[in-house]
Structures are given as C-alpha cells and as structure tokens.
C-alpha cells in the first residue's frame, strides 16, 4: 500500500481502497481496481439503502448521489471544511487511520493479492469493537466454519505435479 513519489488518491504504487461506514455501525471496505465514478457508485448502490443519507468529501466521482439516495452532503476539504453540523467524514477517516497504522506498524507491506484479506480482518476488528472478547471469539469461529485456507490453488498444484 505504501510507495514513494506522488501523494494522494492517484499515488503510484498504491492500491486504492474504498470504504463505507455507517454512523455508529459497521464498515465495509474493498480494494478497487479503478477509482471512477461508475465503480464507486456501483459499490455504494450495492451496500447502501436508498433511504440513506450519504456524506462524502468533495471528490468529483461522488456527484449525483443525491438523486439516488435520500440526501447527499459534501464536505469540502479543499476549503478547509471538515465538519458542518452533523455532516462530516470523520468516521471513515478514523477507520482509514486504524487501517493505515495497522499496516504500517504491524504488517509493513501488503501484497495486492492479499489486500482483501487484510481489509476483511480490519473490518472484522472495527465491526466487533463494541462487543467483548468472548462474543468476538464466537463470531470468529462461526466465520471460519466450513472454510479451508489454501495457500496454493489446487488447479495450480495439479498442473505442476502432472
């Protein structure tokens, strides 16, 4: 996720990550191949009810969301606006702060092929922040039921063995 050179959304050697956070609720995050209005809006539509109030920064790709949802409020970071009454993006920025600090401080480097797994872990941690350790353990065990982690794709191993 970390690279040298250009900073910000279009930074080279970085994999874009998109996150949706419900106020006082859960987060859903995922890597996105291309950061376009069509891609971002498709994700928002898939995970958000039409009755929702959407709050974003002033990134142009979010334009037009107010026509599809109950309302769309925009915070203009370019004008040093960060909070306007109850309108802010601090919730998702807090999630990204936890994610970035975890990757930089613990994992140091995350490969593109495994990024979705790290995001799932951080989503699980964030979404379980209000429950105790016993409940979190039960959720984790329920989440692994019937699944097997394979380091090698069986189709690849069959090709190399044969």
PyMOL CGO cylinders between C-alpha atoms (Angstrom):
from pymol import cmd
from pymol.cgo import CYLINDER

trace = [
    CYLINDER, 0.00, 0.00, 0.00, 2.91, 2.39, 0.55, 0.3, 1, 1, 1, 1, 1, 1,
    CYLINDER, 2.91, 2.39, 0.55, 5.04, 3.86, -2.19, 0.3, 1, 1, 1, 1, 1, 1,
    CYLINDER, 5.04, 3.86, -2.19, 7.32, 6.80, -2.83, 0.3, 1, 1, 1, 1, 1, 1,
    CYLINDER, 7.32, 6.80, -2.83, 6.58, 9.70, -5.13, 0.3, 1, 1, 1, 1, 1, 1,
    CYLINDER, 6.58, 9.70, -5.13, 3.19, 11.17, -5.90, 0.3, 1, 1, 1, 1, 1, 1,
    CYLINDER, 3.19, 11.17, -5.90, 0.89, 11.54, -2.87, 0.3, 1, 1, 1, 1, 1, 1,
    CYLINDER, 0.89, 11.54, -2.87, -2.87, 11.33, -2.50, 0.3, 1, 1, 1, 1, 1, 1,
    CYLINDER, -2.87, 11.33, -2.50, -5.59, 9.45, -4.35, 0.3, 1, 1, 1, 1, 1, 1,
    CYLINDER, -5.59, 9.45, -4.35, -3.59, 8.96, -7.53, 0.3, 1, 1, 1, 1, 1, 1,
    CYLINDER, -3.59, 8.96, -7.53, -0.39, 7.91, -5.78, 0.3, 1, 1, 1, 1, 1, 1,
    CYLINDER, -0.39, 7.91, -5.78, 1.76, 5.48, -7.68, 0.3, 1, 1, 1, 1, 1, 1,
    CYLINDER, 1.76, 5.48, -7.68, 2.41, 2.01, -6.25, 0.3, 1, 1, 1, 1, 1, 1,
    CYLINDER, 2.41, 2.01, -6.25, -0.67, 2.19, -4.03, 0.3, 1, 1, 1, 1, 1, 1,
    CYLINDER, -0.67, 2.19, -4.03, -3.77, 0.07, -4.31, 0.3, 1, 1, 1, 1, 1, 1,
    CYLINDER, -3.77, 0.07, -4.31, -6.94, 2.15, -3.89, 0.3, 1, 1, 1, 1, 1, 1,
    CYLINDER, -6.94, 2.15, -3.89, -9.22, 1.05, -1.06, 0.3, 1, 1, 1, 1, 1, 1,
    CYLINDER, -9.22, 1.05, -1.06, -12.85, 2.13, -0.81, 0.3, 1, 1, 1, 1, 1, 1,
    CYLINDER, -12.85, 2.13, -0.81, -14.75, 2.02, 2.48, 0.3, 1, 1, 1, 1, 1, 1,
    CYLINDER, -14.75, 2.02, 2.48, -18.33, 2.64, 3.56, 0.3, 1, 1, 1, 1, 1, 1,
    CYLINDER, -18.33, 2.64, 3.56, -19.00, 3.27, 7.24, 0.3, 1, 1, 1, 1, 1, 1,
    CYLINDER, -19.00, 3.27, 7.24, -22.41, 3.57, 8.84, 0.3, 1, 1, 1, 1, 1, 1,
    CYLINDER, -22.41, 3.57, 8.84, -22.50, 6.06, 11.70, 0.3, 1, 1, 1, 1, 1, 1,
    CYLINDER, -22.50, 6.06, 11.70, -22.30, 4.06, 14.94, 0.3, 1, 1, 1, 1, 1, 1,
    CYLINDER, -22.30, 4.06, 14.94, -22.38, 0.94, 12.77, 0.3, 1, 1, 1, 1, 1, 1,
    CYLINDER, -22.38, 0.94, 12.77, -20.28, -1.32, 10.64, 0.3, 1, 1, 1, 1, 1, 1,
    CYLINDER, -20.28, -1.32, 10.64, -17.68, -0.79, 7.95, 0.3, 1, 1, 1, 1, 1, 1,
    CYLINDER, -17.68, -0.79, 7.95, -17.24, -2.49, 4.59, 0.3, 1, 1, 1, 1, 1, 1,
    CYLINDER, -17.24, -2.49, 4.59, -14.04, -1.99, 2.69, 0.3, 1, 1, 1, 1, 1, 1,
    CYLINDER, -14.04, -1.99, 2.69, -12.59, -3.40, -0.50, 0.3, 1, 1, 1, 1, 1, 1,
    CYLINDER, -12.59, -3.40, -0.50, -9.76, -2.75, -2.92, 0.3, 1, 1, 1, 1, 1, 1,
    CYLINDER, -9.76, -2.75, -2.92, -10.89, -1.09, -6.15, 0.3, 1, 1, 1, 1, 1, 1,
    CYLINDER, -10.89, -1.09, -6.15, -9.12, -1.62, -9.43, 0.3, 1, 1, 1, 1, 1, 1,
    CYLINDER, -9.12, -1.62, -9.43, -10.05, 1.76, -10.91, 0.3, 1, 1, 1, 1, 1, 1,
    CYLINDER, -10.05, 1.76, -10.91, -11.27, 4.78, -8.99, 0.3, 1, 1, 1, 1, 1, 1,
    CYLINDER, -11.27, 4.78, -8.99, -14.05, 6.06, -11.22, 0.3, 1, 1, 1, 1, 1, 1,
    CYLINDER, -14.05, 6.06, -11.22, -17.48, 7.47, -10.52, 0.3, 1, 1, 1, 1, 1, 1,
    CYLINDER, -17.48, 7.47, -10.52, -19.11, 4.42, -12.08, 0.3, 1, 1, 1, 1, 1, 1,
    CYLINDER, -19.11, 4.42, -12.08, -17.11, 1.98, -9.94, 0.3, 1, 1, 1, 1, 1, 1,
    CYLINDER, -17.11, 1.98, -9.94, -17.56, 3.87, -6.66, 0.3, 1, 1, 1, 1, 1, 1,
    CYLINDER, -17.56, 3.87, -6.66, -21.26, 4.48, -7.22, 0.3, 1, 1, 1, 1, 1, 1,
    CYLINDER, -21.26, 4.48, -7.22, -21.81, 0.80, -8.05, 0.3, 1, 1, 1, 1, 1, 1,
    CYLINDER, -21.81, 0.80, -8.05, -20.29, -0.17, -4.69, 0.3, 1, 1, 1, 1, 1, 1,
    CYLINDER, -20.29, -0.17, -4.69, -22.37, 2.44, -2.87, 0.3, 1, 1, 1, 1, 1, 1,
    CYLINDER, -22.37, 2.44, -2.87, -25.56, 1.21, -4.57, 0.3, 1, 1, 1, 1, 1, 1,
    CYLINDER, -25.56, 1.21, -4.57, -24.79, -2.40, -3.71, 0.3, 1, 1, 1, 1, 1, 1,
    CYLINDER, -24.79, -2.40, -3.71, -24.29, -1.76, 0.02, 0.3, 1, 1, 1, 1, 1, 1,
    CYLINDER, -24.29, -1.76, 0.02, -26.48, 1.23, 0.81, 0.3, 1, 1, 1, 1, 1, 1,
    CYLINDER, -26.48, 1.23, 0.81, -30.25, 1.59, 1.20, 0.3, 1, 1, 1, 1, 1, 1,
    CYLINDER, -30.25, 1.59, 1.20, -31.98, 4.23, -0.91, 0.3, 1, 1, 1, 1, 1, 1,
    CYLINDER, -31.98, 4.23, -0.91, -33.25, 5.89, 2.29, 0.3, 1, 1, 1, 1, 1, 1,
    CYLINDER, -33.25, 5.89, 2.29, -29.70, 6.59, 3.48, 0.3, 1, 1, 1, 1, 1, 1,
    CYLINDER, -29.70, 6.59, 3.48, -28.09, 9.97, 3.89, 0.3, 1, 1, 1, 1, 1, 1,
    CYLINDER, -28.09, 9.97, 3.89, -24.71, 9.91, 2.18, 0.3, 1, 1, 1, 1, 1, 1,
    CYLINDER, -24.71, 9.91, 2.18, -21.80, 12.04, 3.42, 0.3, 1, 1, 1, 1, 1, 1,
    CYLINDER, -21.80, 12.04, 3.42, -18.64, 12.30, 1.31, 0.3, 1, 1, 1, 1, 1, 1,
    CYLINDER, -18.64, 12.30, 1.31, -15.74, 14.59, 0.66, 0.3, 1, 1, 1, 1, 1, 1,
    CYLINDER, -15.74, 14.59, 0.66, -15.69, 16.73, -2.47, 0.3, 1, 1, 1, 1, 1, 1,
    CYLINDER, -15.69, 16.73, -2.47, -14.20, 14.07, -4.78, 0.3, 1, 1, 1, 1, 1, 1,
    CYLINDER, -14.20, 14.07, -4.78, -15.92, 14.64, -8.14, 0.3, 1, 1, 1, 1, 1, 1,
    CYLINDER, -15.92, 14.64, -8.14, -16.81, 10.97, -8.65, 0.3, 1, 1, 1, 1, 1, 1,
    CYLINDER, -16.81, 10.97, -8.65, -19.46, 11.25, -5.91, 0.3, 1, 1, 1, 1, 1, 1,
    CYLINDER, -19.46, 11.25, -5.91, -21.50, 13.86, -7.80, 0.3, 1, 1, 1, 1, 1, 1,
    CYLINDER, -21.50, 13.86, -7.80, -25.12, 12.91, -8.42, 0.3, 1, 1, 1, 1, 1, 1,
    CYLINDER, -25.12, 12.91, -8.42, -25.56, 10.64, -5.38, 0.3, 1, 1, 1, 1, 1, 1,
    CYLINDER, -25.56, 10.64, -5.38, -28.26, 12.95, -4.01, 0.3, 1, 1, 1, 1, 1, 1,
    CYLINDER, -28.26, 12.95, -4.01, -30.52, 11.90, -6.90, 0.3, 1, 1, 1, 1, 1, 1,
    CYLINDER, -30.52, 11.90, -6.90, -30.29, 8.21, -5.93, 0.3, 1, 1, 1, 1, 1, 1,
    CYLINDER, -30.29, 8.21, -5.93, -30.41, 8.44, -2.13, 0.3, 1, 1, 1, 1, 1, 1,
    CYLINDER, -30.41, 8.44, -2.13, -32.38, 10.38, 0.48, 0.3, 1, 1, 1, 1, 1, 1,
    CYLINDER, -32.38, 10.38, 0.48, -29.69, 13.06, 0.52, 0.3, 1, 1, 1, 1, 1, 1,
    CYLINDER, -29.69, 13.06, 0.52, -26.03, 13.66, -0.19, 0.3, 1, 1, 1, 1, 1, 1,
    CYLINDER, -26.03, 13.66, -0.19, -23.95, 16.07, 1.88, 0.3, 1, 1, 1, 1, 1, 1,
    CYLINDER, -23.95, 16.07, 1.88, -20.48, 17.10, 0.74, 0.3, 1, 1, 1, 1, 1, 1,
    CYLINDER, -20.48, 17.10, 0.74, -17.63, 18.28, 2.96, 0.3, 1, 1, 1, 1, 1, 1,
    CYLINDER, -17.63, 18.28, 2.96, -15.21, 20.49, 1.06, 0.3, 1, 1, 1, 1, 1, 1,
    CYLINDER, -15.21, 20.49, 1.06, -11.77, 19.62, 2.39, 0.3, 1, 1, 1, 1, 1, 1,
    CYLINDER, -11.77, 19.62, 2.39, -10.24, 21.84, -0.30, 0.3, 1, 1, 1, 1, 1, 1,
    CYLINDER, -10.24, 21.84, -0.30, -11.72, 24.85, 1.53, 0.3, 1, 1, 1, 1, 1, 1,
    CYLINDER, -11.72, 24.85, 1.53, -10.56, 23.50, 4.91, 0.3, 1, 1, 1, 1, 1, 1,
    CYLINDER, -10.56, 23.50, 4.91, -14.09, 22.42, 5.79, 0.3, 1, 1, 1, 1, 1, 1,
    CYLINDER, -14.09, 22.42, 5.79, -14.11, 19.29, 7.95, 0.3, 1, 1, 1, 1, 1, 1,
    CYLINDER, -14.11, 19.29, 7.95, -17.36, 19.47, 9.92, 0.3, 1, 1, 1, 1, 1, 1,
    CYLINDER, -17.36, 19.47, 9.92, -20.64, 21.24, 9.22, 0.3, 1, 1, 1, 1, 1, 1,
    CYLINDER, -20.64, 21.24, 9.22, -23.10, 20.46, 12.00, 0.3, 1, 1, 1, 1, 1, 1,
    CYLINDER, -23.10, 20.46, 12.00, -23.67, 16.69, 11.84, 0.3, 1, 1, 1, 1, 1, 1,
    CYLINDER, -23.67, 16.69, 11.84, -22.07, 16.42, 8.40, 0.3, 1, 1, 1, 1, 1, 1,
    CYLINDER, -22.07, 16.42, 8.40, -18.51, 15.07, 8.36, 0.3, 1, 1, 1, 1, 1, 1,
    CYLINDER, -18.51, 15.07, 8.36, -16.37, 12.24, 7.02, 0.3, 1, 1, 1, 1, 1, 1,
    CYLINDER, -16.37, 12.24, 7.02, -14.51, 11.73, 10.30, 0.3, 1, 1, 1, 1, 1, 1,
    CYLINDER, -14.51, 11.73, 10.30, -15.98, 8.25, 10.81, 0.3, 1, 1, 1, 1, 1, 1,
    CYLINDER, -15.98, 8.25, 10.81, -14.49, 6.78, 7.64, 0.3, 1, 1, 1, 1, 1, 1,
    CYLINDER, -14.49, 6.78, 7.64, -11.28, 8.76, 8.12, 0.3, 1, 1, 1, 1, 1, 1,
    CYLINDER, -11.28, 8.76, 8.12, -10.97, 7.20, 11.58, 0.3, 1, 1, 1, 1, 1, 1,
    CYLINDER, -10.97, 7.20, 11.58, -11.32, 3.75, 10.05, 0.3, 1, 1, 1, 1, 1, 1,
    CYLINDER, -11.32, 3.75, 10.05, -8.62, 4.53, 7.47, 0.3, 1, 1, 1, 1, 1, 1,
    CYLINDER, -8.62, 4.53, 7.47, -6.38, 5.80, 10.26, 0.3, 1, 1, 1, 1, 1, 1,
    CYLINDER, -6.38, 5.80, 10.26, -6.69, 2.47, 12.08, 0.3, 1, 1, 1, 1, 1, 1,
    CYLINDER, -6.69, 2.47, 12.08, -6.14, 0.54, 8.84, 0.3, 1, 1, 1, 1, 1, 1,
    CYLINDER, -6.14, 0.54, 8.84, -3.06, 2.50, 7.77, 0.3, 1, 1, 1, 1, 1, 1,
    CYLINDER, -3.06, 2.50, 7.77, -1.49, 2.41, 11.23, 0.3, 1, 1, 1, 1, 1, 1,
    CYLINDER, -1.49, 2.41, 11.23, -2.08, -1.34, 11.43, 0.3, 1, 1, 1, 1, 1, 1,
    CYLINDER, -2.08, -1.34, 11.43, -0.46, -1.99, 8.06, 0.3, 1, 1, 1, 1, 1, 1,
    CYLINDER, -0.46, -1.99, 8.06, 2.47, 0.37, 8.57, 0.3, 1, 1, 1, 1, 1, 1,
    CYLINDER, 2.47, 0.37, 8.57, 3.07, -0.57, 12.20, 0.3, 1, 1, 1, 1, 1, 1,
    CYLINDER, 3.07, -0.57, 12.20, 2.37, -4.31, 12.17, 0.3, 1, 1, 1, 1, 1, 1,
    CYLINDER, 2.37, -4.31, 12.17, 2.41, -5.77, 8.68, 0.3, 1, 1, 1, 1, 1, 1,
    CYLINDER, 2.41, -5.77, 8.68, 4.72, -3.23, 6.95, 0.3, 1, 1, 1, 1, 1, 1,
    CYLINDER, 4.72, -3.23, 6.95, 3.79, -4.42, 3.47, 0.3, 1, 1, 1, 1, 1, 1,
    CYLINDER, 3.79, -4.42, 3.47, 0.63, -5.88, 1.99, 0.3, 1, 1, 1, 1, 1, 1,
    CYLINDER, 0.63, -5.88, 1.99, 0.68, -7.50, -1.43, 0.3, 1, 1, 1, 1, 1, 1,
    CYLINDER, 0.68, -7.50, -1.43, -2.09, -6.75, -3.88, 0.3, 1, 1, 1, 1, 1, 1,
    CYLINDER, -2.09, -6.75, -3.88, -3.15, -10.41, -4.00, 0.3, 1, 1, 1, 1, 1, 1,
    CYLINDER, -3.15, -10.41, -4.00, -3.75, -10.48, -0.21, 0.3, 1, 1, 1, 1, 1, 1,
    CYLINDER, -3.75, -10.48, -0.21, -5.07, -6.95, 0.42, 0.3, 1, 1, 1, 1, 1, 1,
    CYLINDER, -5.07, -6.95, 0.42, -8.70, -8.09, 0.52, 0.3, 1, 1, 1, 1, 1, 1,
    CYLINDER, -8.70, -8.09, 0.52, -7.82, -10.48, 3.36, 0.3, 1, 1, 1, 1, 1, 1,
    CYLINDER, -7.82, -10.48, 3.36, -6.23, -7.74, 5.44, 0.3, 1, 1, 1, 1, 1, 1,
    CYLINDER, -6.23, -7.74, 5.44, -9.23, -5.49, 4.79, 0.3, 1, 1, 1, 1, 1, 1,
    CYLINDER, -9.23, -5.49, 4.79, -11.56, -8.28, 5.96, 0.3, 1, 1, 1, 1, 1, 1,
    CYLINDER, -11.56, -8.28, 5.96, -9.54, -8.58, 9.16, 0.3, 1, 1, 1, 1, 1, 1,
    CYLINDER, -9.54, -8.58, 9.16, -9.67, -4.85, 9.86, 0.3, 1, 1, 1, 1, 1, 1,
    CYLINDER, -9.67, -4.85, 9.86, -13.39, -4.74, 9.02, 0.3, 1, 1, 1, 1, 1, 1,
    CYLINDER, -13.39, -4.74, 9.02, -13.96, -7.58, 11.50, 0.3, 1, 1, 1, 1, 1, 1,
    CYLINDER, -13.96, -7.58, 11.50, -11.98, -5.77, 14.20, 0.3, 1, 1, 1, 1, 1, 1,
    CYLINDER, -11.98, -5.77, 14.20, -13.79, -2.49, 13.61, 0.3, 1, 1, 1, 1, 1, 1,
    CYLINDER, -13.79, -2.49, 13.61, -17.22, -4.10, 13.47, 0.3, 1, 1, 1, 1, 1, 1,
    CYLINDER, -17.22, -4.10, 13.47, -16.52, -6.02, 16.67, 0.3, 1, 1, 1, 1, 1, 1,
    CYLINDER, -16.52, -6.02, 16.67, -15.23, -3.04, 18.62, 0.3, 1, 1, 1, 1, 1, 1,
    CYLINDER, -15.23, -3.04, 18.62, -18.33, -2.82, 20.84, 0.3, 1, 1, 1, 1, 1, 1,
    CYLINDER, -18.33, -2.82, 20.84, -18.54, -6.48, 21.86, 0.3, 1, 1, 1, 1, 1, 1,
    CYLINDER, -18.54, -6.48, 21.86, -16.50, -8.36, 24.45, 0.3, 1, 1, 1, 1, 1, 1,
    CYLINDER, -16.50, -8.36, 24.45, -13.74, -10.86, 23.72, 0.3, 1, 1, 1, 1, 1, 1,
    CYLINDER, -13.74, -10.86, 23.72, -15.96, -13.92, 24.22, 0.3, 1, 1, 1, 1, 1, 1,
    CYLINDER, -15.96, -13.92, 24.22, -18.55, -12.71, 21.70, 0.3, 1, 1, 1, 1, 1, 1,
    CYLINDER, -18.55, -12.71, 21.70, -15.79, -11.75, 19.25, 0.3, 1, 1, 1, 1, 1, 1,
    CYLINDER, -15.79, -11.75, 19.25, -14.24, -15.22, 19.58, 0.3, 1, 1, 1, 1, 1, 1,
    CYLINDER, -14.24, -15.22, 19.58, -17.58, -16.88, 18.85, 0.3, 1, 1, 1, 1, 1, 1,
    CYLINDER, -17.58, -16.88, 18.85, -18.06, -14.65, 15.79, 0.3, 1, 1, 1, 1, 1, 1,
    CYLINDER, -18.06, -14.65, 15.79, -14.58, -15.55, 14.54, 0.3, 1, 1, 1, 1, 1, 1,
    CYLINDER, -14.58, -15.55, 14.54, -15.21, -19.26, 14.98, 0.3, 1, 1, 1, 1, 1, 1,
    CYLINDER, -15.21, -19.26, 14.98, -18.58, -19.03, 13.25, 0.3, 1, 1, 1, 1, 1, 1,
    CYLINDER, -18.58, -19.03, 13.25, -16.90, -17.20, 10.38, 0.3, 1, 1, 1, 1, 1, 1,
    CYLINDER, -16.90, -17.20, 10.38, -14.41, -19.99, 9.72, 0.3, 1, 1, 1, 1, 1, 1,
    CYLINDER, -14.41, -19.99, 9.72, -16.89, -22.84, 9.87, 0.3, 1, 1, 1, 1, 1, 1,
    CYLINDER, -16.89, -22.84, 9.87, -16.82, -24.90, 6.67, 0.3, 1, 1, 1, 1, 1, 1,
    CYLINDER, -16.82, -24.90, 6.67, -13.90, -22.96, 5.17, 0.3, 1, 1, 1, 1, 1, 1,
    CYLINDER, -13.90, -22.96, 5.17, -10.39, -24.11, 4.47, 0.3, 1, 1, 1, 1, 1, 1,
    CYLINDER, -10.39, -24.11, 4.47, -7.47, -21.79, 3.86, 0.3, 1, 1, 1, 1, 1, 1,
    CYLINDER, -7.47, -21.79, 3.86, -5.49, -22.97, 0.86, 0.3, 1, 1, 1, 1, 1, 1,
    CYLINDER, -5.49, -22.97, 0.86, -2.10, -21.41, 0.25, 0.3, 1, 1, 1, 1, 1, 1,
    CYLINDER, -2.10, -21.41, 0.25, -1.91, -22.99, -3.16, 0.3, 1, 1, 1, 1, 1, 1,
    CYLINDER, -1.91, -22.99, -3.16, -4.69, -23.25, -5.70, 0.3, 1, 1, 1, 1, 1, 1,
    CYLINDER, -4.69, -23.25, -5.70, -5.36, -26.97, -6.30, 0.3, 1, 1, 1, 1, 1, 1,
    CYLINDER, -5.36, -26.97, -6.30, -5.56, -26.39, -10.06, 0.3, 1, 1, 1, 1, 1, 1,
    CYLINDER, -5.56, -26.39, -10.06, -2.05, -24.90, -9.98, 0.3, 1, 1, 1, 1, 1, 1,
    CYLINDER, -2.05, -24.90, -9.98, -0.62, -27.79, -7.93, 0.3, 1, 1, 1, 1, 1, 1,
    CYLINDER, -0.62, -27.79, -7.93, -2.20, -30.34, -10.27, 0.3, 1, 1, 1, 1, 1, 1,
    CYLINDER, -2.20, -30.34, -10.27, -0.54, -28.68, -13.27, 0.3, 1, 1, 1, 1, 1, 1,
    CYLINDER, -0.54, -28.68, -13.27, 2.87, -28.63, -11.59, 0.3, 1, 1, 1, 1, 1, 1,
    CYLINDER, 2.87, -28.63, -11.59, 2.63, -32.22, -10.39, 0.3, 1, 1, 1, 1, 1, 1,
    CYLINDER, 2.63, -32.22, -10.39, 1.46, -33.70, -13.70, 0.3, 1, 1, 1, 1, 1, 1,
]
cmd.load_cgo(trace, "trace")
